[in-house]
């Protein structure tokens, strides 16, 4: 099922706004998925009334009358993306009668029942979350109380393997906040120079490295100037996807220090060698929990979270409803082979003697040795499925035998 460019644009714009609103919290390392929140906001906008309807529509970026249809298209498109598992769930108390028009707009078989026993309901919803994410997220992030009448949730899990894996080795950066730490370094060389580029953004330069997965799911690593905030770097990455920032690809970069962590050098070589892209980065795992009500203006929940009659969702049901909790748990793992834990064996070679260096070659050195951002996206639609900021890479442990 195709999804419109307007929907993709609004989801990606929510990614940028969320990153900017996270502020100092993102600087400590974070991961989040606007693609997991956007369909829920769209369905809530469809059922909302009054000021809440206008605020939710503004957060979604579409008229409220069009929001549910766009959400169904997005969920359908994500269901057809290779490597991505997604689902939507709705649970209500038996005493809550839903408007047939709103309920019918949700995916089939999404509706479950809340018993009113918080412990029993928590166990059932936790099991749903674990099943739908393959165990990556073990519980439903929103708390349940005896007063909870309705829970609307989404789950997505993205997995990919790199088209070309990295080599893994113990790496100790020589400068920056990771100086002196022995980390799980990832390195690979490629003749595809345009996998890297430098974006010129209003906030500063950003180096973008594209790491391609085998199922059209890619990860873009983003290293900004040291003075730039996580929100500025991630926002620049979203702008690049939309074609809003000029990018100089690796094949057109001049010699010298050309961007954050990026250097183009001319080297002597023993044999004729094509230009090479030499990438050094780190393995990482990031887990985060987000309370969306902490940034209620971003998600259009300012009015919807107010406990006041007659409620804010007349299109959902006759019972007065308000949003008592809105949270997201998210994780991301990046290693030598992809988004799953893996063991990688690296081979080395030693020469028999010093060669004669008769030729020259060009090498682009891309080094991610300080905090950086990432966007995980569907290659063809450019839909951002997850975004985050890396501050604490995986430490290298010799006793685990990963070198």
Secondary structure, 3 states (H helix, E strand, C coil): CCCCHHHHHHHHHHHHHHHHHHCHHHHCCEEECHHHHHHHHHHHHHHCCHHHHHHHHHHHCCCHHHHHHHHHHHHHHHHCCCCEEEEEEEEEECCCCECHHHHHCCCCCCEEEECCCHHHHHHHHHHHHHHHCCCCCCCCCCCCCCCCCEEEEEEEEECCEECCCCEEEEEECCCCCCCCCEEEEEEEEECCHHHEEEEEECCEEEEEEEEEECCCEEEEEEEECCCCCHHHHHHHHHHHHCCCCEEEEHHHCCCEEEECCEEEEEEEECCCCCCEEEEEEECEEEEEEEEHHHHCCCCCCCCCCCCCCCCCCCCCECCCCCCCCCEEEEEEEECCCECCCCCCCCCCCCCCCCCCCCEEEEEEEEECCCCEEEEEEECCCCCEEEEEEECCCCECCHHHCCC
